[in-house]
Every structure is written in C-alpha cells, then in structure tokens.
Amino acid sequence: MGSKLSAPGGSSSVRSPSMEDIHTAYKQRNFSRARDLLREACEETESPQEKGQLLSISAAHGDLETVRFLLTEKRVELPVEPTDDNPAVVAAHFGHTEVVHELLESLSGPCSPQRLLNWMLALACQRGHLEVVKLLVLTHGADPENYAVRKNEFPVIVRLPLYAAIKSGNEDIALFLLRHGAYFCSYILLDSPDPSKRLLRKYFIEASALPSSYPGKTALCVKWSRLRLPWVDLDWLLDISCQITELDLSANCLPSLPSIIPWGLINLKKLNLSDNHLGELPCVQSSDEIICSRLLEIDISSNKLSHLPPGFLHLSKLQKLTASRNYLERLFEEENATNWIGLRKLQELDLADNKLTELPALFMHSFKSLSYLNVSRNSLKSFPDPWSCPLML
C-alpha cells in the first residue's frame, strides 16, 4: 500500500548506535535487552521525531510493553496521518493486533483517525491479518466500504479493502468484510471473476435435501441479497440451476437478469427480486420456455416495472405475488396475455404504491383463490365487479 514499508532492521531516517543495537536485540529475540536500550535511547533524546521512531520500532516487533511505556510514561503521541512509518500502520502491516489496539486507544481529542483506520484496514486485508481486520472494523469503526487514501490523493481500487483481500487471496477476510458492510462492485467482479464466484457459491448458498425424484442432488437456497451486485452472471448459476429452490437477490443494484432467472429454474419455489433497478424480466417467446412451474412466492417490489411480466400468467402454482412500489400503469400487457392458465391459485396480491388506473376483469376474474388484495396508493378509477373468490371487501 503506497511506498515500501521499512522492515525492522532496515534503513531509517534517524540512526544512532543505540538504534542499531535495538534492532539487533529485537532480531535476536532478546526483548529484555531491546527494551533497556530503547528506554535508554528515549531518555537521551528530546526529539518528538526520534521518540516517534522508537514507537514505530517497538510496534513493528509487537513489543506491547514498550509501546505502553512510550505512550503513557513518555507521552509519545500517535500521528493520525497514515504514513508508512506511522506506528499504527507499522503494527497493522506486521499483524500485531494488541499493539494496534493499544495505539489506537491512545488517540484523543477532536482529530478524526478515519483516514488512518481505513489505510490500516486496506493494508491488513492485503497482508492477510484477519484479527487486525476484525479489530479495526468491530472495535474502532473502520469502514469496509471506504477506500484507503492519504491526504491530497485520489481513491484507487487497489486500496478498497474487499478488492485488496480478494486480489491477495485472503478469502477469510473477504468473507468477513462482506458480512460487515463491504459490497461487490463491478471492478471486483471484472478483475477477480473466479474468486468472486467462489465466494458467492461457497458462503452464500445453503443446501438441503431435494425430493427423491432427484437422487443425489441437494436443494440450494441462494442468498445473494444486500451485496450490491451490479449484475448476476449466468455462469454463477447454470450448473446448479436444477437445484435452486429459493433465490434471494433483493437489495442489489440489478438493472437486468440473465435469461435463466426465473424461467429456467425448474425447482424454484421462492423468488425475491425486491429493491433493485429492474424495468423488466427476461423475455420469453412462449410458455414452453417457462419451466419454473413450482414457484409459490414472488417478491418483485421496489423496482421499475411498468407492468407485470406476462410470464407470470403461466405460473399455475403461484400463491403470493408482491409487486408494490413499482411504476405499474397496467397489470399486464393484454396483447401478450394469450393462452394462459396460471394464477388460478394466487392467494395474495400486493400492488400498493403504483400508478394503476384500473384492474382489468380479464385478469382479476381469473384469480379464483384470491384472499388478500392490496391496491392502496394507486390511481384507480373503478373496481371490477365481484367474482367468485375468497376475497373479502
């Protein structure tokens, strides 16, 4: 992350014989001698810069005792700019979790350490220090979705924590970030397609047994909600399409879907596409292309639909359809509603918060099992004549 970080014992802007001796003692794992030498060096200097360097040296070697001594007794202050020799950055680089915590706890006053925290987080993600990542996010408020930037610099993708973790092969860190506020973006999906697919398939799909008609197969519940996915790749689902019984893609950034969703998912029972940017679903030319005949529930609320997909008219087992908070001006495109036999078992229909002006009897009178209907906050001018269904008005 940025310019190369000096390793313990490497070159330094401040050098004295005692500094060399401190490095040597630490490298030889002689912590007692290193501490004595470091305290002696601290007594000999009045320079805040040199004391700061002593703090960096002890932080680099994970010497918590000396770090505490310098912070509390010698009042060495931790700077908040994320330079390479900042003691907290050094500690994060080498994965010294307790030292990182001690250093950050020493910060006080009105200064905001957010830029420092974000830099440390991206660095720890790149270096593979999961415990440091957890500490920064859960205890100190580092933002998994923020870029690491220094003063007067522009954000670059390599300093995004999730990108850094995935590109470095740190899958455990990537998973933690995704579960604590990080999201996929197009750069990550394009630059790391295979690791992204592996994360989605390995950690966000739950398995259970399929009916005996599918021996050796497991039912899959795909839970890809709240990941801000900009798209869904057909390759992510194609080889498991016959096993998916639940698909949750809610709260993403999807403007469109691959053709297999939902029409090609033969065992799909529940579909949640709410809170996306969908203006339509994939088009089908005939009912022969619709094999998702087991669908029971669909939630397509909070999208940009102007009418319901005509393919819904062929879902003979559908019981619940939620399409509230769209831009529905018509229920279905009537010219496309031919030879349909579906929705006879529809029990719940939510069309609230749309722009409907009518509910065509052509469709409504076919909903023979309807027991719940919500058409509030529309612009209805009339209501269909009563028909034979359990609906209570």
Secondary structure as UniProt FT lines:
FT   TURN            8..9
FT   HELIX           17..27
FT   TURN            28..29
FT   HELIX           31..44
FT   HELIX           48..60
FT   TURN            61..62
FT   HELIX           64..68
FT   HELIX           69..73
FT   TURN            84..85
FT   HELIX           87..94
FT   HELIX           97..105
FT   HELIX           114..127
FT   HELIX           130..134
FT   HELIX           135..139
FT   TURN            144..145
FT   TURN            151..152
FT   HELIX           157..159
FT   HELIX           161..167
FT   TURN            168..169
FT   HELIX           171..178
FT   TURN            179..181
FT   HELIX           186..191
FT   HELIX           193..203
FT   STRAND          205..209
FT   TURN            212..213
FT   TURN            215..216
FT   STRAND          218..223
FT   HELIX           234..237
FT   HELIX           238..243
FT   STRAND          244..248
FT   TURN            259..264
FT   TURN            266..267
FT   STRAND          270..272
FT   HELIX           287..289
FT   TURN            293..294
FT   STRAND          297..299
FT   HELIX           310..314
FT   TURN            316..317
FT   STRAND          320..322
FT   HELIX           334..336
FT   TURN            344..345
FT   STRAND          348..350
FT   HELIX           361..364
FT   TURN            365..366
FT   TURN            368..369
FT   STRAND          372..374
//
